Amino acid sequence: MELLLTVVGLLLVIEGIPWFLSPRRFKVLLASLAEATEGWLRLAGLVAMLLGLLLVYLARS
């Protein structure tokens, strides 16, 4: 449970960095993502998941 809370906390910190540093640019990025096709978003999500799994694997081995 402690590891899960640590991971969620780090995720929130990392997710909050763009909002804190440049909220205007991040809003533009989100607007462009809203216009992206579903296929592109699915591919980006798949790549993000695979990179995350690779990082977890490398960290745990």
C-alpha positions as CSV (number, residue, x, y, z in Angstrom):
1,M,0.0,0.0,0.0
2,E,2.9,2.3,0.8
3,L,4.4,1.8,-2.7
4,L,1.0,2.5,-4.3
5,L,0.6,5.8,-2.4
6,T,4.2,6.8,-3.3
7,V,3.5,6.1,-7.0
8,V,0.2,8.0,-7.0
9,G,1.9,10.9,-5.2
10,L,4.8,11.0,-7.8
11,L,2.3,10.8,-10.6
12,L,0.4,13.8,-9.3
13,V,3.6,15.8,-8.9
14,I,4.7,14.9,-12.5
15,E,1.2,15.7,-13.9
16,G,1.1,19.0,-12.0
17,I,4.5,20.3,-13.4
18,P,3.2,21.5,-16.8
19,W,0.2,23.2,-15.2
20,F,2.4,25.0,-12.8
21,L,5.2,26.0,-15.2
22,S,3.1,27.1,-18.2
23,P,-0.6,26.8,-17.9
24,R,-1.3,28.8,-21.1
25,R,0.8,26.4,-23.2
26,F,-0.7,23.4,-21.5
27,K,-4.2,24.7,-22.4
28,V,-3.1,25.0,-26.0
29,L,-1.7,21.4,-25.9
30,L,-5.0,20.1,-24.5
31,A,-7.0,22.0,-27.2
32,S,-4.9,20.3,-29.9
33,L,-5.3,16.9,-28.2
34,A,-9.1,17.5,-28.4
35,E,-8.8,17.8,-32.1
36,A,-6.7,14.7,-32.6
37,T,-8.2,11.5,-34.0
38,E,-9.1,8.7,-31.8
39,G,-6.7,6.4,-33.5
40,W,-3.8,8.7,-32.8
41,L,-4.8,9.1,-29.1
42,R,-5.1,5.3,-28.8
43,L,-1.6,4.9,-30.3
44,A,-0.2,7.5,-27.9
45,G,-1.9,5.8,-25.0
46,L,-0.5,2.4,-26.0
47,V,3.0,3.8,-26.3
48,A,2.8,5.5,-22.9
49,M,1.6,2.2,-21.3
50,L,4.4,0.2,-22.9
51,L,7.0,2.7,-21.8
52,G,5.6,2.7,-18.3
53,L,5.7,-1.1,-18.2
54,L,9.3,-1.0,-19.5
55,L,10.3,1.5,-16.8
56,V,8.6,-0.6,-14.1
57,Y,10.4,-3.7,-15.3
58,L,13.7,-2.1,-15.4
59,A,13.3,-0.6,-12.0
60,R,12.2,-3.9,-10.4
61,S,14.9,-6.1,-12.0
